[in-house]
């Protein structure tokens, strides 16, 4: 099997730079207003040189780079460009899985030979992007026998390159790759694995599968396979997507944002992402649900139905704020925020979308 992982570089920021020549070559951040503890949604390549990263506050970004330019996010613009690059990819194969708004997997096992091999195919895709999307919208492409390894390969390719992990290289890759490099192995699992003497994927592959299953349940089997360089997760083409029952996001809040204003800004960011996913799927939802967790691990949550289904971030945000206010407001220290839209239906006169929107991270 030959899997390509296409990851768009600094996506939101690159789209803005392509759309506005005055932003090109400058450190820019896509976010809300910088004066209300907004969160960095995306940083341009130039901003990343100042160590500005997604998820930090706009105030921290401005401290790192006083000349940074803040640009308000435009989800509809990004979705339009995503539709365009997905359409380009479907010219090469129908086996296209849209992992998120800026990441796509392709199975090119059948198609690669006719294009001169996977490297030539990847470079052709990048050339198509430059020609049809613009010089400032670039991509990195990882090639490997499965999705897990292709995602590791794309990290080697960044920014703007192509990297191929051939089968003969897999043992060396497993030996040198720390477990937390795999999407799906977060800090808590990494810590538990470390307590078992497991640091690298090779360590994971050598560890008895039965003990992993005992420690992690069914997920232990997945971990064991990853440690052997295998991936049980199949590629799911966008046209085979199952109907979802809810759309939402949750986010663990960094220390600097655990105050009520910070938690509120994170909630706004999550509502924006949720609404963007709804529009990408051509869906609207009637029920809004929120969840909070405080520093003492106490959780609260509630939901309420709207009179009219929505895919609008402001409507979702206002309803979530009302629900939170009804229960006394944000805790003094909020460690996790989540929002979810349920009771979904197809938006009238909306064609089925090419891509399902964000599924990570």
N, C-alpha and C positions, 0 to 999 in steps of 0.2 A: 504493500500500500504506500502511496505517496500523498502526503498531506501538506498543503501550503497554509501557513498562518499569515494573513495580511494584517498588519497593525499600522494604522495611520499615525504619522508622527505629529505630536503636539497638535492634535486634530482641531479642536475648536479655535485655538489661536492661529493655526495655519490657514484655516478657512477665512478668518477675519483679515489676515494679511493678504490673502489672495484677492479678497473683495475690496480692500482699501490700500492702494499703493503707499499712502502716507504712513502706514503701520509697518511696512516691510523693513526688515533689518533693525527694528527697535524692540526693546524688551517690553512685551505686552502681557497682560493678565486678563483672562476672561472671568468675570465675576459680577457680583452686584455692586452696590455702592461701597467705596473703600472706607467710608466714615461710620459704618454701622456694624462693624465686626463681620463683614461678609467673608465668605470662604472662596479661596482660589479654585475655580473649576478647571482651568487649564492655563498653562504657562507656555509662552513661545520658546523656541530654542534659545533665543537671545536671553530671555529671562531665566532660563534654567542654568545659564552660566553663572548667575548670581545665587544659585542654590534655592531659587524659588520653586516650590513644588505644589502640586494639587493637594488640597486639603488644609493648607496653612491659612491663617487669617490674612486678609488684605493689608492689615496694619503691619504684620510681620513682613509681608512681601515688600511693602514700601520702605521699611527699615533696611532690608537687604539691598534694595535698589531704589533710591529716592527718585530716579528718573523714569521708573516704570509707568507705563500707560495702562490705565484700567479701561476695559471695553465691556459694556454690558452684553450678557449672553443673548444669543438669538437662536433658540432651539429649532425653529422652523427652517432657518438657513442651513443648519447642520444636517437636519433630516433630509433636506433636498439634495445636498451633496452626497450624503450616504446612499440615497436612492440611485444617484448617478454612478457611483463607483460599484455598487452591487450589480447594476445593469451591465457595466463593463465586464465584470467577472463572469456573469452568466453567459457571455459569448463564448467562453472557453469551456465551461462545464456547468451542467445543471446542479451538480453536487456542491451547493454553496450553503454553508451554515453561518448565519449572522449571529455572532456571539455577543456583540454589543454594537453601539452606534459607530464605533471606530475599529472594530476587530471582526475579522471574517476568517473562517476555515473553508478550504476547498479540497475535495478529493480529486486529484488529477492523475490517478493511477492509469486510466485509459487514455487520457488526452495528452499527457506530457510527451510521449514519443513523437507525436506528429508535429510538435513544436520544437523539436531538437533537444528534448530533455527538460527536467524541472528547472534548472538554472536559467536556461534560455527563456522558458515560459515565464518565470518570475520577472526577469528583466523586461520582457515584452509588456507584461502587466504594468510595471512601473512606468514604462515609456507611454503607454496608453493614458495612464493617470496624468502624466505631465502634459500631454497633448490636449486632453479633453477636460481636465479639471483645473489645470494651471500649474506653473512652475513651483509655486509656493506650497502646494499640497502634495506632500511626499509620503512614502510608505516604506516600512521595513517588512521584509518577508522571510519567514523561517520555513525550512523544508525538512521533513522527517517522516519516519514510518507511521507515526500516530500523532494525535492532537497534543498530548502532553509534551512529547519531545519537540514538536513543531513550535510550541509556545516557548520552550527553552531556547530553541534555535533563533527565534526572532529577537531575543534579548541580545544575542551575539551580533545580530544584523544592524542594530540601532546605532546611529540614526541613518535611515535612507538606504541601507544595504540589503544584501541577500546572504543568508547563511544556510548551509545544508548539513544536517547530521545524517551521515550515511550509516547503514547498519553496523559496519565494522567499527565505527567510532562510539557506539552506544556504551560499551563497558567503561571506556575512559570518561565519558560524560557523566555516567552514574557515580563514578568515583570522585569526581571533582565538584559535583553539584550538591549544595546543601539542601536539606529537605524543604526549607521554607521558600525555596525558589519556585516550588510547584504551586500553581494556583489551586487552592483547595486545602493547603496545609498552612493554617494560620498560626499566630503566636502561641495559643494554648496547646494545640497539638504538637507544635515544635518543642515546647517546653516538656511535655509529657514524653515525647520521643527521646529528648536529650537525657531525661532521667533513666531511660532504658538503655542508654549508651549508643543511641542512633543519632548521627549528625548528618550523614550524607545519604543520597539515594542508594548507593551501594550497600551501606550499613543496613538500610531498610530492606533491601532485597535479600540480604543474608539472614535476617532475623526470622525465626520460625513463624510461619504464617498463622499457625494455631494460636500462638501467644498474642499476635497482633489482633486477631479476631476476638480473643478473650478480653483484651484491653479496650478495643474500640468498637466491638460489635461488627456488623456487616461492613462498616467503613474500613475495618482492619484488612479485609480482603482487597479492597481498592488500594490501600496503602502498600500492601505486599506486591501487588501487580505493578504499581508505579516504581517500586524499588527494583523491579526486574526490567524496567524499561518498557513495560506494556501499559496499555490504556484501555480499560473496559468501556469507556464512554464513546459510543459511535458518533459519527458525523450525522447531524440531523439537518437535512436540507430545509430551507425556509418554507418551501411549499408543502412540507409534511408537518409543519408546526401544529401542535395540539392547541385547542382553545384553552385559554387560561381562565382561572376562576377569580383571580385578584392580581393587581399590579401594585407594587410598592417598593420601598427602600427603607433600610434602617442603617444607622451609622453610630459607631462608638465615638464619643466626643473626646478630643484631646483636652488636657488639663486647662489650657489657656482659654477654652471656650465653654467651660462647665457652668459658668454663671448664666442667669436667665436670658440676658441679651444674646450671649453666644449660642445657647441652645435654640433660641428663636431663629437665629440666622441659619443654623444647620437645618432646622425644620423647613425653612423657606427653600433652601437648596434641594432638600429631598422632595418637596412638593413639586418643584420645577422638573426634577428628573422623572418623577412619577407621571406628571402630565405629559412630558415629552414621550414617554413610552406608550402611554394611552393613545396619543395622536399617531405615533408610528404604527401602531397595530390597528388603527381605525376603530378604537373602542371608546366608550364612555361608561362611567360608573355612577351608581346612585348612592352607595354607602361609603362614608369616609370613616376610617379607623385610625386612631393614633395610639402610640405606646411610648412610655418613658420609663427609665430606670435611674434611680438616684445613687449617691455614693454609698449608701447602706444596703444596696442591692434590692431595694423595694421597687416594685413595678406597679405602674398604673396604666390604665388604658380604657378607652370607651369608643363607641361608634354612634353615628347618627345618619339617617337617610336624608337626602336632598329631595326637593320636590321635582327637580329636573336633573337627569343625569348629566355629568360634566366630564370634560377633559382639560379643564382650565386650571392652571396652577394657582391663581389667586383665589378661586372658589375653594379649592382643596385646602389651601393655607388658612383662609378665614374660618372655615369650618373646624379645622384642627385646633386653631387658636381658641375658638369659642368653647370647644370641648374641654380644652386644658383649663381655661378660665373658670369653667363651671366646677372644676375640681380643685380650685385653689391656686392655679397657676403653675409655673415651672418650679421644681425644687431649687433650693439654694445651690446645689451642685448636681447637675444632670450628667450622667455618664453615658446614656444611650438614648437616641431618639429614633422613632420609626413612624412611618405613615403608610397606609394601604388603602386602596380604592377597591371596593367589592361590588357585587351585584352588577356585573358587566354586561354590556350589550353592544352590538355592532352599531356604529354611528351611521345614520341614514345617509344614503348616497355617497358613502365612502368606500372606494375599492379596497380589496384586500391588499395590505401593504407587502412590499418586497421583503422587508426586514422586521424582526420582532422587537427591536429596541434593546436596551441594556439588560443583561442577565447577571454581572459581577457585583462584585469582587468583594 
